Amino acid sequence: MFWNLWQQMQLYKQGGQTYVLEKRVEHLEKQLTRTREVLGALLYELELRFGEDLDGDGQIGDPKKTTDGMTIKELQRIAQQKHEAMRHSGGR
């Protein structure tokens, strides 16, 4: 009897932990989507402001092509390349 009660308590506890984890994943997915939207909007504005293709997509300020699928490392690499190119050309 106690064994069954203990097993039921453990199952209930695991079910609660699974629900919490699912909610946390859902929250993180929404946060990631919003972060990508903000990065895309920022990239769009920066490309328009500087008149340069900053993300390497061949277009300047294309709001349909954002950072979707790009990693932070890729964005950092692109920014570093642009920075180096500007430094070697003496600014703009």
ZIZITA-V717165 format. One record per pair of residues at least 4 apart in sequence whose C-alpha atoms are under 6 Angstrom apart, sorted by the first residue. I is the first residue (numbers start at 1). J is the second residue. D is the distance in Angstrom with one decimal. If there is no record, write none. Layout:
I & J & D
I & J & D
This chain:
36 & 40 & 6.0
39 & 43 & 6.0
40 & 66 & 4.5
40 & 67 & 5.3
44 & 61 & 4.6
45 & 49 & 6.0
46 & 50 & 6.0
47 & 51 & 5.3
47 & 52 & 5.2
47 & 53 & 6.0
47 & 60 & 5.6
47 & 61 & 5.2
48 & 61 & 5.4
52 & 60 & 5.9
53 & 59 & 5.8
53 & 60 & 4.9
86 & 91 & 4.9
87 & 91 & 5.6
